[in-house]
Amino acid sequence: MAKITVRSPLAPAGFPDLPLVRGVRFASAAAGVRYSGRTDVMLAVLDAGTSVAGVFTRSATRSAPVLDCQSKLGGVCSDSAAILVNSGNSNAFTGHFGQTSVQEITNAVARITNVPVGRVFTASTGVIGEPLPHDKIIRKLTELNDALDLGGIEDAARAIMTTDTFAKGSGATLDIDGQPVTIAGIAKGSGMIAPDMATMLVYIFTDAHVAQDRLQLLLSELTDKTFNCITVDSDTSTSDSLMLCATGASGVDATDHSEFRQALGNVMLDLAHQVVRDGEGASKFVEIRITGAASDADAKIHGMAIANSPLVKTAIAGEDPNWGRVVMAIGKSGAAADRDRLSIRFGDVLVAENGWVSPDYREEAAAAHMKGQDLSISVDLGLSDGQATVWTCDLTHGYIDINADYRS
């Protein structure tokens, strides 16, 4: 049985009412890959002409589904496409069995959906090191194909969850040259979350037309400012996959449209934030803003050093405004810093400046900020104009509870 999980205290009120994206249909089913009593596989089928872009984990031990997807990106987009995702088993570190499972699934999806096998993309998430029972998935494909529906995206979001406590979705509708264009995305992710993608599966769909090469460039650029700026526990997974599909069904070319870019970036950032808000055991959502760094790259290094520090994260969990731990994280990051130029704020409270605690600092004011659920830590390095913002959560005993018995 799937374990009963308590909904994150940082979760949104419910799944959003996402706009329908013309040119893509969804279906979900319970295949019993690992869980019983819940859906664990989803299928999306996209119209001919859909452009598909992707960003994946850079792990040296990435899974067979990731390698297969990477090999299929690009090329001609005139054919239809399909995405098949299962939860419960990551099909990673499974030797030749992993590739066999991918081949069996993609061949079966191609046969049943009439999608060319070179345009069938798969992903698996869950336990590492156990052969994927792909026969269970294949037996559900006819049922999935028959159930495909334009409005099935919420069920698809639930089917790809593992330790997630809520389904994640985000969308946008905008007007381009007098025509409506829609964007809708779903994600899963809760633990093993760090840049270069994390244990995240993210699928975003739009009915705009964007050429594949430009779509890939846009996705890569926006990923660096969204999903690669979050961390829960500093661990990078074998299975991370982020795919962006543009069906073109609206008839609107959004290739160089700034409002489309902004709307897509907003959807991606919302999904990234939801992943952090569902961080395993999380009780605090934390934004870390770095300014005054020697470069933007240095700013991000400093931000991630703070965000990934167990000492900082446990202090946040304990609602302790321990600014000394922030100083420690900056000092160890390896990026340029000058102790005597640092200033640190918790929320609006100036904590430290010029290498020392601010003379106006009052512990009770900072402690009051730390009691909230949405927190901010700001650091100005005083060196130049480099800046970055990253997001994380606190580290509580709940993280241990979830991960100590994950496979049982």
Stockholm file with secondary structure:
# STOCKHOLM 1.0

chainA/1-408         MAKITVRSPLAPAGFPDLPLVRGVRFASAAAGVRYSGRTDVMLAVLDAGTSVAGVFTRSATRSAPVLDCQSKLGGVCSDSAAILVNSGNSNAFTGHFGQTSVQEITNAVARITNVPVGRVFTASTGVIGEPLPHDKIIRKLTELNDALDLGGIEDAARAIMTTDTFAKGSGATLDIDGQPVTIAGIAKGSGMIAPDMATMLVYIFTDAHVAQDRLQLLLSELTDKTFNCITVDSDTSTSDSLMLCATGASGVDATDHSEFRQALGNVMLDLAHQVVRDGEGASKFVEIRITGAASDADAKIHGMAIANSPLVKTAIAGEDPNWGRVVMAIGKSGAAADRDRLSIRFGDVLVAENGWVSPDYREEAAAAHMKGQDLSISVDLGLSDGQATVWTCDLTHGYIDINADYRS
#=GR chainA/1-408 SS CCCCCCCCTTCCSSCCCCCCCTTEEEEEECCCSSCSSSCCEEEEEECTTCEEEEEECCCTTCCHHHHHHHHHCSSCCCSCEEEEEEEEECCCSCHHHHHHHHHHHHHHHHHHHTCCGGGEEEEEEEESSSCCCHHHHHTTHHHHHHTCBTTCHHHHHHHTCSSCSSCEEEEEEEEETTEEEEEEEEEECSSSCCSSCCSCEEEEEESSBCCHHHHHHHHHHHHHHTGGGBCSSSCCCSCCEEEEEECCTTCCBCTTCHHHHHHHHHHHHHHHHHHHHTCTTCCCEEEEEEEEESSHHHHHHHHHHHHHCHHHHHHHHTTCCCHHHHHHHHHHSCSCCCGGGCEEEETTEEEEETTEECTTCCHHHHHHHHTSSEEEEEEECSSSSEEEEEEEECCCHHHHHHHHTTTC
#=GC SS_cons         CCCCCCCCTTCCSSCCCCCCCTTEEEEEECCCSSCSSSCCEEEEEECTTCEEEEEECCCTTCCHHHHHHHHHCSSCCCSCEEEEEEEEECCCSCHHHHHHHHHHHHHHHHHHHTCCGGGEEEEEEEESSSCCCHHHHHTTHHHHHHTCBTTCHHHHHHHTCSSCSSCEEEEEEEEETTEEEEEEEEEECSSSCCSSCCSCEEEEEESSBCCHHHHHHHHHHHHHHTGGGBCSSSCCCSCCEEEEEECCTTCCBCTTCHHHHHHHHHHHHHHHHHHHHTCTTCCCEEEEEEEEESSHHHHHHHHHHHHHCHHHHHHHHTTCCCHHHHHHHHHHSCSCCCGGGCEEEETTEEEEETTEECTTCCHHHHHHHHTSSEEEEEEECSSSSEEEEEEEECCCHHHHHHHHTTTC
//
